[in-house]
Amino acid sequence: MGKFNKTGKREMPALNTSSLPDLIFTLLFFFMIVTTMREVTLKVQISLPVGTELEKLEKKSLVTFIYIGEPSAEYRGKMGTESRIQLNDSYAEVDQIGDFVFQERSNMNESDRGKMTVSLKVDEKTKMGIVTDVKNALRKASALKINYSSKKKDNK
C-alpha cells in the first residue's frame, strides 16, 4: 500500500493567457456580426408632440416606423414645404404604404408577424388629413396596431 506524503506543498500552476486575445477578438467579431443597427436618415423634420400618458414599447424589433413631416431644408427645393411621408430612407406616397407593410412583415419571423406595430412619428404641425390617409392605407394593409410617438412632458 502506498504512503501519502505531505512534506512538499504544491503550488497552483500559472494560468496560461496566451490564447486570451484570440478569444476576445472572436467574441468581438461575433457581436459585430450578430448585432444589427437600424438607422434611418431622416429626410423630414419632426418635432414630436408632447404626451402625458406614455407607455414604452416592449419589443422594438416588432415596430415599423413611418415618418410624416415637412421636408428637411436640403430637400425643400425638390419636395416643397407640404408634409411628406418617409418610409425607411425614401419619400413615399400613400399608395406605397401597403407594399411597405407587406415587405416589413416578410422580413419578420412568422410567429411575430401578427404582433407587428406601426409607429407613426408625426410632426406636431402636420395636418390630420395626411395622417388619416396613412391610417386608412394601414387599415387596408391589415396593419391594425398603430402607435403614435411623442415626447414626455417635462414636469418642472
Protein Blocks (a to p, Z undefined) as FASTA:
>chain_A
ZZddfkbccddddddfklmmmmmmmmmmmmmmmpccdddddfbdcdddddfbdcddfblm
lpccdddddddfklmmmnojadcddehjbccdfklmmmmmmmmmmmpcfklmmmpccddd
ddfkbcfklmmmmmmmmmmnopabccddddddddZZ
